[in-house]
Amino acid sequence: MYWYYYADMVRKPITQTIEEIKKLLEKEGELSVRQISLKIKSQWRTIKKGLDTMLVLGLVKERKNDKTERVERLFSLKK
């Protein structure tokens, strides 16, 4: 009955998602989780999981607001 809906949903490996995030951040610079999610066309939970992995590996950084010193959740590649 609804089998055709599930056929279109292809699950990407997290390594492929991380590669796509890396390429996008190289091109765009600094983006939020939502912006990355929309451009890669993946769920924000998957993007957040990939970004958290990249944070642990030291590949990305989060920008802090100058006034409030809170994490803004804008990610960019470490140089």
ROVOZA-982116 format. One line per field, with one value per atom (N, C-alpha, C, O): residue number from 1; z, y, x. Coordinates in nm, 4 decimals. Each point is the difference from the previous one (the first is absolute). Layout:
<pts>
num: NUM:...
up: Z:...
north: Y:...
east: X:...
</pts>
This chain:
<pts>
num: 1:1:1:1:2:2:2:2:3:3:3:3:4:4:4:4:5:5:5:5:6:6:6:6:7:7:7:7:8:8:8:8:9:9:9:9:10:10:10:10:11:11:11:11:12:12:12:12:13:13:13:13:14:14:14:14:15:15:15:15:16:16:16:16:17:17:17:17:18:18:18:18:19:19:19:19:20:20:20:20:21:21:21:21:22:22:22:22:23:23:23:23:24:24:24:24:25:25:25:25:26:26:26:26:27:27:27:27:28:28:28:28:29:29:29:29:30:30:30:30:31:31:31:31:32:32:32:32:33:33:33:33:34:34:34:34:35:35:35:35:36:36:36:36:37:37:37:37:38:38:38:38:39:39:39:39:40:40:40:40:41:41:41:41:42:42:42:42:43:43:43:43:44:44:44:44:45:45:45:45:46:46:46:46:47:47:47:47:48:48:48:48:49:49:49:49:50:50:50:50:51:51:51:51:52:52:52:52:53:53:53:53:54:54:54:54:55:55:55:55:56:56:56:56:57:57:57:57:58:58:58:58:59:59:59:59:60:60:60:60:61:61:61:61:62:62:62:62:63:63:63:63:64:64:64:64:65:65:65:65:66:66:66:66:67:67:67:67:68:68:68:68:69:69:69:69:70:70:70:70:71:71:71:71:72:72:72:72:73:73:73:73:74:74:74:74:75:75:75:75:76:76:76:76:77:77:77:77:78:78:78:78:79:79:79:79
up: 0.0000:0.0000:0.0000:-0.0871:0.1840:0.0062:-0.0287:0.0369:-0.1002:-0.0246:-0.0865:0.0163:-0.1078:-0.0887:0.0764:-0.0421:0.1531:0.0803:0.0613:0.0018:0.0479:0.0639:-0.1003:0.0359:-0.1577:-0.1024:-0.0321:-0.0387:0.0540:-0.0290:0.1132:-0.0223:0.1412:0.1154:0.0069:0.0405:-0.0795:0.0024:0.1172:0.0134:0.0692:0.1159:-0.0380:-0.0483:0.0707:-0.0306:0.1203:0.1141:-0.1376:0.1112:0.0603:-0.0695:0.1979:0.0681:-0.0597:0.0021:-0.0546:-0.0616:-0.1251:-0.0258:-0.0502:-0.1185:0.0418:-0.0634:0.1689:0.0500:0.0470:-0.0273:0.0978:0.0472:-0.1170:0.0043:-0.1085:-0.1191:-0.0661:-0.0426:0.0341:-0.0597:0.0841:-0.0544:0.1870:0.0894:-0.0195:-0.0084:0.0013:-0.0164:-0.1305:-0.0013:-0.1079:-0.1290:0.0011:-0.0561:0.1202:0.0074:0.0828:-0.0386:0.1523:0.0839:-0.0669:0.0204:-0.1001:-0.0762:-0.0986:-0.0211:-0.0386:-0.1017:0.0614:-0.0448:0.1472:0.0551:0.1169:0.0230:0.0505:0.1161:0.1288:0.0550:-0.0065:0.1295:-0.0185:-0.0607:0.1135:-0.0159:0.1281:0.0814:-0.0653:0.1124:-0.0360:-0.1152:0.2150:-0.0220:-0.0995:-0.0889:0.1042:-0.0901:-0.1434:-0.0932:0.0739:-0.1347:-0.0651:-0.1176:0.1932:-0.0527:-0.0355:-0.1044:0.1920:-0.0222:-0.1289:-0.0765:0.0526:-0.1205:-0.1264:-0.1023:0.1086:-0.1195:-0.0339:-0.1174:0.2189:-0.0238:-0.0223:-0.0532:0.0938:-0.0095:0.0863:-0.0454:0.1717:0.0979:0.1280:0.0188:0.0691:0.1237:0.0912:-0.0014:0.0810:0.0864:0.1057:0.0442:-0.0029:0.0986:-0.0555:0.0703:-0.1959:-0.0652:-0.0138:0.0230:-0.0604:-0.0133:0.1352:0.0098:0.0943:0.1343:0.0452:0.0608:-0.0903:0.0354:-0.0723:0.0598:-0.1889:-0.0760:0.0514:0.0094:0.0243:0.0529:0.1376:0.0297:0.0541:0.1309:-0.0154:0.0744:-0.1701:-0.0283:-0.0483:0.0409:-0.1278:-0.0522:0.1098:-0.0038:0.1020:0.1141:0.0824:0.0394:-0.0138:0.0780:-0.0729:0.0624:-0.1947:-0.0801:-0.0213:-0.0489:0.0848:-0.0137:-0.1406:-0.0378:-0.0403:-0.1373:-0.0122:-0.0908:0.1826:-0.0066:0.1341:0.1011:-0.1031:0.1226:-0.0011:-0.1052:0.2251:0.0145:0.0337:0.0724:-0.1254:0.0272:0.1229:0.0185:0.0663:0.1172:-0.0255:-0.0719:0.1321:-0.0099:0.0871:0.1122:-0.1618:0.0748:0.1241:0.1012:-0.1074:0.1108:0.1111:0.1176:-0.1521:0.1014:0.0304:0.0973:-0.1771:0.0168:-0.0008:0.0602:-0.1287:-0.0132:-0.1381:-0.0938:0.0812:-0.1274:-0.0947:0.0345:-0.1518:-0.0984:-0.0907:-0.0742:0.0789:-0.0859:-0.1478:-0.0865:0.0585:-0.1369:-0.0147:0.0778:-0.1768:-0.0157:-0.1187:-0.1036:0.1203:-0.1100:0.0177:0.1081:-0.2146:0.0056:0.0758:-0.0093:0.0839:0.0663:-0.1036:-0.0931:0.1105:-0.0978:0.0505:-0.0678
north: -0.1186:0.1186:0.1261:0.0855:-0.0724:0.1171:-0.0350:0.0755:-0.1854:-0.0458:0.0968:0.0094:0.0629:0.0911:0.1165:0.0545:-0.0147:0.1109:-0.0364:0.0822:-0.2033:-0.0428:-0.0271:0.0046:-0.0321:-0.0244:0.1269:-0.0080:0.1254:0.1258:0.0451:0.0785:-0.1266:0.0412:-0.0846:-0.1162:0.1739:-0.0700:0.0532:0.1208:-0.2092:0.0396:0.0094:-0.0965:0.2147:0.0213:-0.0379:0.0205:-0.0742:-0.0258:0.1325:0.1014:-0.1026:0.1217:0.0537:0.1206:-0.2093:0.0464:0.0836:0.0988:-0.1382:0.0779:0.1349:0.1019:-0.1009:0.1254:0.0935:0.1199:-0.1729:0.0823:0.0582:0.1166:-0.1950:0.0507:0.1131:0.0997:-0.1150:0.1035:0.1273:0.1104:-0.1253:0.1161:0.0705:0.1228:-0.1995:0.0575:0.0786:0.1116:-0.1693:0.0686:0.1268:0.1023:-0.1095:0.1159:0.1122:0.1167:-0.1511:0.1020:0.0602:0.1177:-0.1968:0.0545:0.1049:0.1021:-0.1285:0.0895:0.1217:0.1125:-0.1338:0.1058:0.0744:0.1163:-0.1792:0.0658:-0.0420:-0.1058:0.1878:-0.0226:-0.0173:0.0847:-0.1950:-0.0291:-0.0594:-0.0578:0.0730:-0.0615:-0.1422:-0.0418:-0.0313:-0.1380:-0.0022:-0.0850:0.1777:0.0058:0.0304:-0.0631:0.1578:0.0332:-0.1191:-0.0285:-0.0403:-0.1183:-0.1078:-0.0644:0.0459:-0.1011:0.0260:-0.0928:0.2169:0.0338:-0.0169:-0.0454:0.0817:-0.0079:-0.1437:-0.0352:-0.0470:-0.1398:-0.0858:-0.1107:0.1618:-0.0715:-0.1254:-0.1110:0.1343:-0.1066:0.0517:0.1210:-0.2114:0.0416:0.0702:-0.0308:0.1259:0.0771:-0.0887:0.0284:-0.1352:-0.0912:-0.0672:-0.0168:-0.0208:-0.0632:0.0998:-0.0345:0.1579:0.1044:0.0282:0.0130:-0.0035:0.0262:-0.1127:0.0248:-0.1475:-0.1150:0.0071:-0.0257:0.0608:0.0145:0.1133:-0.0143:0.1275:0.1137:-0.0303:0.0413:-0.1127:-0.0387:-0.0912:0.0122:-0.1026:-0.0874:0.0824:-0.0230:0.1189:0.0857:0.0881:0.0305:0.0109:0.0769:-0.0839:0.0479:-0.1725:-0.0891:-0.0234:-0.0075:-0.0039:-0.0228:0.1270:-0.0066:0.1222:0.1268:0.0570:0.0748:-0.1076:0.0489:0.1303:0.0793:-0.0567:0.1211:0.0725:-0.0548:0.1785:0.0780:0.0738:0.0222:0.0154:0.0778:0.1435:0.0254:0.0669:0.1405:0.0424:-0.0388:0.1192:0.0551:0.1456:0.0714:-0.0293:0.1380:0.0860:-0.0389:0.1548:0.0885:0.0586:0.0219:0.0035:0.0654:-0.0965:0.0311:-0.1460:-0.0904:-0.1180:-0.0715:0.0491:-0.1131:-0.1353:-0.0959:0.0884:-0.1295:-0.0570:0.0744:-0.2038:-0.0655:0.0320:-0.0183:0.0653:0.0402:-0.1148:0.0141:-0.1255:-0.1143:0.0314:-0.0531:0.1384:0.0228:-0.0725:0.0221:-0.1080:-0.0844:0.0430:0.0418:-0.0527:0.0245:-0.0971:-0.0554:0.0357:-0.0889:0.0666:0.1212:-0.2004:0.0519:0.0166:-0.0796:0.1818:0.0258:-0.0522:0.0123
east: 0.0809:-0.0809:0.0861:-0.0164:0.1085:0.0871:0.1457:0.0900:-0.0664:0.1359:0.0796:0.1216:-0.1861:0.0714:0.0599:0.1021:-0.1625:0.0521:0.1346:0.0917:-0.0793:0.1227:0.1115:0.1177:-0.1520:0.1014:0.0779:0.1166:-0.1788:0.0674:0.0913:0.0921:-0.1164:0.0784:0.1265:-0.0044:0.1150:0.1274:0.0809:0.0195:0.0261:0.0778:0.1467:0.0593:-0.0012:0.1409:0.0860:-0.0413:0.1573:0.0919:0.0474:0.0067:0.0257:0.0430:0.1304:0.0244:0.0585:0.1248:-0.0283:0.0686:-0.1681:-0.0373:-0.0588:0.0274:-0.1072:-0.0573:0.1101:-0.0051:0.1047:0.1117:0.0770:0.0393:-0.0169:0.0692:-0.0789:0.0581:-0.1896:-0.0836:0.0023:0.0038:-0.0062:0.0082:0.1333:0.0049:0.1029:0.1338:0.0107:0.0518:-0.1003:0.0050:-0.0844:0.0395:-0.1557:-0.0888:0.0620:-0.0073:0.0682:0.0631:0.1230:0.0298:0.0421:0.1122:-0.0482:0.0654:-0.1798:-0.0555:-0.0686:0.0222:-0.1055:-0.0842:0.0628:-0.0332:0.1217:0.0591:-0.0679:0.0306:-0.1227:-0.0638:-0.1506:-0.0655:0.0103:-0.1419:-0.0579:0.0720:-0.2023:-0.0694:-0.0397:0.0107:-0.0564:-0.0442:-0.1156:-0.0046:-0.0878:-0.1158:0.0422:-0.0498:0.1399:0.0460:0.0687:-0.0224:0.1053:0.0685:-0.1018:0.0096:-0.1062:-0.1033:-0.0774:-0.0262:-0.0100:-0.0750:0.0830:-0.0512:0.1790:0.0845:0.0394:0.0120:0.0078:0.0361:-0.1242:0.0092:-0.1250:-0.1271:0.0011:-0.0275:0.0608:0.0029:-0.0646:-0.0119:-0.0298:-0.0634:0.0997:0.1191:-0.1690:0.0896:0.0644:0.1113:-0.1790:0.0594:0.1248:0.0996:-0.1066:0.1150:0.1145:0.1159:-0.1481:0.1017:0.0639:0.1220:-0.2042:0.0526:0.0919:0.1041:-0.1425:0.0833:0.1349:0.1045:-0.1077:0.1235:0.0867:0.1219:-0.1838:0.0753:0.0587:0.1121:-0.1863:0.0528:0.1213:0.0973:-0.1033:0.1147:0.1179:0.1138:-0.1411:0.1068:0.0597:0.1192:-0.2006:0.0516:0.0972:0.1064:-0.1431:0.0866:0.1318:0.1058:-0.1128:0.1209:0.0812:0.1128:-0.1683:0.0719:-0.0040:0.0901:-0.1910:-0.0092:-0.0780:0.0251:-0.1204:-0.0825:0.0045:0.0439:-0.0902:-0.0115:-0.1329:-0.0600:0.0152:-0.1217:0.0370:0.0962:-0.1732:0.0256:-0.0773:-0.1154:0.1797:-0.0657:-0.0359:0.0698:-0.1796:-0.0435:0.0906:0.0326:0.0084:0.0893:-0.0671:0.0666:-0.1959:-0.0691:-0.0392:0.0187:-0.0720:-0.0533:0.0915:-0.0237:0.1271:0.0923:-0.0702:0.0483:-0.1630:-0.0659:0.0274:0.0287:-0.0374:0.0259:-0.1146:-0.1167:0.1492:-0.1008:-0.0436:-0.0972:0.1663:-0.0297:0.0219:-0.0698:0.1657:0.0452:0.1322:0.0929:-0.0846:0.1157:0.0852:-0.0516:0.1814:0.0934:0.1171:0.0200:0.0564:0.1150:0.1131:0.0192:0.0552:0.1200:0.1092:0.0125:0.0646:0.1088:0.1301:0.1020
</pts>
